[in-house]
C-alpha cells in the first residue's frame, strides 16, 4: 500500500487547509488520520484532532503563527495495513497576515 499526495490549499496564522489523494494498493475501505510534526517542538508526529481530520480534506487548527510544520496522512486499510503520505513542509503566516493583505499594501 502506498500513501497519497498532499496539496496545501490555504495557510493562515493558526491553521492550514489541505487535501490528500487516496492511498493505492491495500484493501478498501481506508481510514485516514492527519498528523502534524513541529520539528522545533521535539514531540514527533502528533495525531490531529477536530473536524475533518479523518477525511481527505482537513483544516488543521491550533497551530502557532509564523512557525514551520510538517503534515502527513496516515492511511489504514481494511486489513490493518498502514502507509503514510510523503510529508509536506509548510509554515503558518504571521499574526498580521490576512488574505487581502498583499493587495492592500499596493
N, C-alpha and C positions, 0 to 999 in steps of 0.2 A: 504494500500500500504506500502511496506517495501523497503527501500533503499538497494542497493547492497553493495559489499565489495570493498575496495581499495587495490591495490597492488602497492607498490613503486618499480619502475624499476631501476632508476638511480638518484643519488643525486650528484650535483656539488656545487660549491661555491655560485652560484647565481640562481640556477634553480633546479627543481625537475621534473622528468618524472614519471608519474603514470598512471595506468589504473584502471577502475572500472567495476564491473559487473552490468548488468541491474537490475532495480527495479523489484519486483514481486508484483502481485496484481494490482489494478488500471486498467485503460483503456489506451491501446496503441493508438497513439504513445506517447513516453515520451520525454520531453525536459530535457536537462542536463546542469548544471551550476556548475563549480568547484568553491569552496570557500576556503579561507585561513584565518587562525587566527594566529596572532603573540601575544601570551599571554603577553609578556613583553611590547608590544606596546599599549595595552589597547583599541584598536579600535573595538574589537569583530570580528565577521565573516565579511569578505570583499569579494565581487564577484571578481573573476579573470577576466582579460581582455586579449585579444590576440588570436592568432591562436590556435585552438584545445580545448578551454575551454568550449565549448558547446557539446563536444563529450565524449565518454567513455575512450578516451586516450588523455592525455594532457601533455604539457610541461608548468609548472608554472614558469614564469621568473620574474626578477626584485626583487629577494629576497636578503637579506643581507647575507654575509658569516658568517659561524660559529654561526648560530642562530637557535633556536628551533621554529618550526611551527607546526600547526595542519592543516590537509587537510580534506575536506569532499566534497561530491557531493550533490547538491540539485536536486531532481527529481520532475518534474511536469507532471502529466498525462493529457490526453485529457479532463478530467472533472475538471481540475484546482486543483486537489488534490496534496498536496506537502508532500514529505518524504525526509529524509536525510540519507546518508550512515553513518555508525559509523565513528567518527573522527579517523584519524591516526596521531600519533605524529611522526615527522621527523625533523632532524637537518641538515642544509646545512653544507657542508665541509668548511674548512678554505681556504683562498685565495691561498695558496701554493700547494693545492692538485690538482692532475690530475690523470686520470685513470691508468697510468703506474707507479705511484709514489711508490707503495708498492713493485713492482718487482725491481725497480731501486735501492732502498735503500739496497737491498740484504741482 
